Amino acid sequence: MMTNAITPLVYGLLIGKSAEDYNLFFENVSKQDNFQPESIMTDFETGTIKSVKDMLPNILHRGCLFHFSQAVCRQVQSKGLTTKYNEDEVFRLNVKELIALAFAPLDQIITSFDLICDQFDDDANDLVEYFEKTCIGEPKRSGKLWNIHDRVAATVPRPNNSVEGRHNAFADRVAISHSTIVKLGEKIRREQSKFEVDMTKILQSHDIKTKKACYRKLDERITRLANSFDPTQLDQFLKNMAANITLWSFGRTKNKFYLYDPDGFSYYWYDLRKEEEILSTRTQGGSSVMIWASFGWGGKSSTCFINGRMNSNGYREVLKIHLVDIGNAIGGSDWIFQQDNALVHQAKVNLAWFKSQIINVLPWPSLSPDLNHIKNLWGILSRKVCAEGKQFKTKEQFKAAILQS
């Protein structure tokens, strides 16, 4: 990163996500004479963490803030606390304070965590126990990896949004599900040529891209709060930092749209390879709708608005109404249905139903690359619906805008 601009230095094509795969990558990169990083940011995959520890032992290693926040959100869901989060303002603030721990100085994490624990009621015991065991109790995770106080002070990126965003944008430009190495190499060369121009501009002190004013102001507020930390005002620090944390994300196959602009985490409209029941909120409130849709080379299905939480029976009913009768029309006589491995999709009762309806379902191996084209459609649709910061007062207005788009 130079002059607040981020450009790729290395393109790596890995065959897996094991520590051995990453070791081979870092081994080859380390052979470059100018490879002298001061720090490295990754997600929290076990293979990545182990590889960085083994191959780059003297490099400062920090985890991505977004993935840290995402892990907390998923635990809120898995512990059955989604409704409480949406309806209980105090509980919602306390959850955000857990995430705000990432901004506190490392030597204040234990004290801060104890302070937050005292504010949770008994309903949150499972959530607190998870956080303590995973993020506090284990030496390897006792704040050193997920704490970003030093990164805020150094004004370097907190999440790896830029990397994920580059990946998604590049995938859209490739637009080939199973590209050959030759074609992929050509796409990478074209991509790199654009960055060569950017790097030339950077060296000439020209700006290549600037953040929106609202995000610059948010960065300034967070930096100011972190730099003015006062250990005697721990409670107020956590509350102030939590007030600047907004949580949202998008699902895949089904998608959630929000009554406010989704551009805060502009590269996280969808949650790749993860569960599709999405936790969302905004400091000033807000609401959402969830929809299901499908498309093929011959057209698209009708749009289904989903009420409440989707389960295996509800998913099957959606398919009966919105897919069965049009499969041949939009996919041809030998059409194949594509879905991911979400629990409601892979429920035995639904897999048996597919067979009874003679619907050929595309196998979806665990940990496979995300090649579901509908994620791109969700991104395009969300941009259209919320173009120019458009907001809606009611769900009905919101639904109408989605249908019109």
Buried (B, 14 or more C-beta within 10 A) or exposed (E): EEEBBBBBEEEEEEEEEBBEBBBBBBEEBEEEEEEEEEEEBBBBBEBBBBBBBEBBEEBEBBBBBBBBBBBBBBBBBBBEBBEBBBEBEEBBBBBBBBBBBBBBBEEBBEEBBEBBBEBBEEEBEEBBEBBBEBBBEEEEBBBBBBBBBBBBEEEBBBBBBBBBBBBBEBBEEBEEEEEEEEEBEEBBEEBEEEBEEBBEBBEEEEEBEEEEEEEEEBBEBBBEBBEEBEEEEBBEBBBBBBBBBBBBBBBBBBBBBBBBBBBBBBBBBBBBBBBBBBBBBBBEEBBBBBBBBBEBEEEEBEBBEBEEEBEBEBBBEBBEEBBEEBBEEBBEEEBEBBBBBBBBBBBEEBEEBBEEBEBEBEEBEEEEEEBBEBBBBBBEBBBEBBEEEEEBEEEEEBBEBBEEB
